[in-house]
Amino acid sequence: MLEDSPSLMTQIRDKFAHVDQCPFEGPRIFFENAGGALTLKSVVDTSAKFAAIPDNQGRDNPASHALVNIINQARSDMRDLFNAQEGQFFVGESGTELLFRLIRNAISAVPKEGQVMGSSLEHPASRSAAMHWAKVLEKPYISVSHDKDTGSVDAAAYAALVTPQTQVATILHTSPVTGMGVDVAAVSKAIRAVAPNCFIIVDGIQHAAHGLLDIAAYDVDGYVISPYKMFSRHGYGVAWVSDRLTALSHEQLIDGPQENWEFGTRDTGSYATMSDVVDYLDWLGSEVSVEKDRRKRLVAAGQAIKAHEKMLSDIMLYGKDNLKGVSELEGVEIVGGLDNPRREGLVSLRVKGMASADLVSALRNHNIRAHVRKDDHYSGNILTPMGWTDCVRISLCHYNTSAEVTSLLSALAKIVKQ
Ligand SMILES: Cc1ncc(COP(=O)(O)O)c(C=O)c1O
């Protein structure tokens, strides 16, 4: 457990910017990690360093060679982080843009007769892309319904609807509204049992910061993350694509290299900041294990993160010492229920008789930052089937502490009592 050693927790927190102070508001506890995790200080320094370098890649001068080497190093670091021996990594404008690009290219390149499949759990980034391009290219879109009680979707639900004509399928790894994970390997296995050549594209944006990434185990063709939700910064997204997907005809510059996915001049700083993220997780792995192998240290870091976040969310749900957990507070309802092993560091709840926006404001008065989710185009797919119009999302990361969670519980107890 990360908190078993107070000095380790201090070291972890010291590696992040604005860990307990908002530059605009002052002291605050940050439980808005699903809106964007805290940024590593190393990422801030690296970003400033590369923002000042005028040189471009592909020239014969020392600066240009250095930039290319840094990009190659970042790609190799990402191989370790994602556990991807094949395929390639590239950056784009955002997670949403990359999901659109992979899904658009896959749907446009497969033969005309066939279907596209996805689930109602998905964020609109992948759902909109798949539905839009299925419509444009006149393919039926098969919608797998998620389970509103578990806040997730199982392989069996995909298995019930997949057909040999399913050419492209999308999977959400973790929902940013329910906080529940999906067993991606099991879903892809269920799809491939019926449609072995299906192109499977995964939205890993919410999952990435909360444990392990293991492309080799998933058997998929695309995996997208948003680095600002994984301790890096805004301004870019990262995609991994399988060699199979690259071999399909995809958008690129005329006569350019066939395997290229990048559009335009690359920002070396975005790649370099991914190396910072991997270096940080590698350091964390070396603090919690004696592993000599880098991937094994990254796995150890992922396991420690998972265990710590489970400990924090259990305190939030069930309380600690004489402090009541949210499950014991009068009128509090929790998305996805209490005893849900799929939970990844996020609790969405509402208080009966209180608008969620008011609860977020009340928490703000206690210096706690959380976020409201409404039944709009981002979260309506989850909230509407439950008959809810809104909820408050409290989202954790491994640098949050049990003391921060108990402060939240004290604040909630006061607010609910009022
Ligand atoms: C699961 C998921 N998919 C997609 C997105 C959109 O990501 P971006 O805004 O980086 O494009 C988010 C954003 O929070 C998300 O949580």
The ligand as an ORCA input file, in Angstrom:
! r2SCAN-3c Opt
* xyz 0 1
  C     -13.635      7.617    -21.745
  C     -13.386      8.931    -22.427
  N     -13.365      8.987    -23.771
  C     -13.131     10.124    -24.432
  C     -12.902     11.303    -23.752
  C     -12.585     12.552    -24.507
  O     -11.236     12.814    -24.366
  P     -10.553     14.146    -24.991
  O     -11.314     15.289    -24.423
  O      -9.155     14.082    -24.523
  O     -10.653     14.066    -26.444
  C     -12.937     11.304    -22.345
  C     -12.726     12.557    -21.609
  O     -12.827     12.655    -20.433
  C     -13.174     10.083    -21.669
  O     -13.200     10.015    -20.328
*
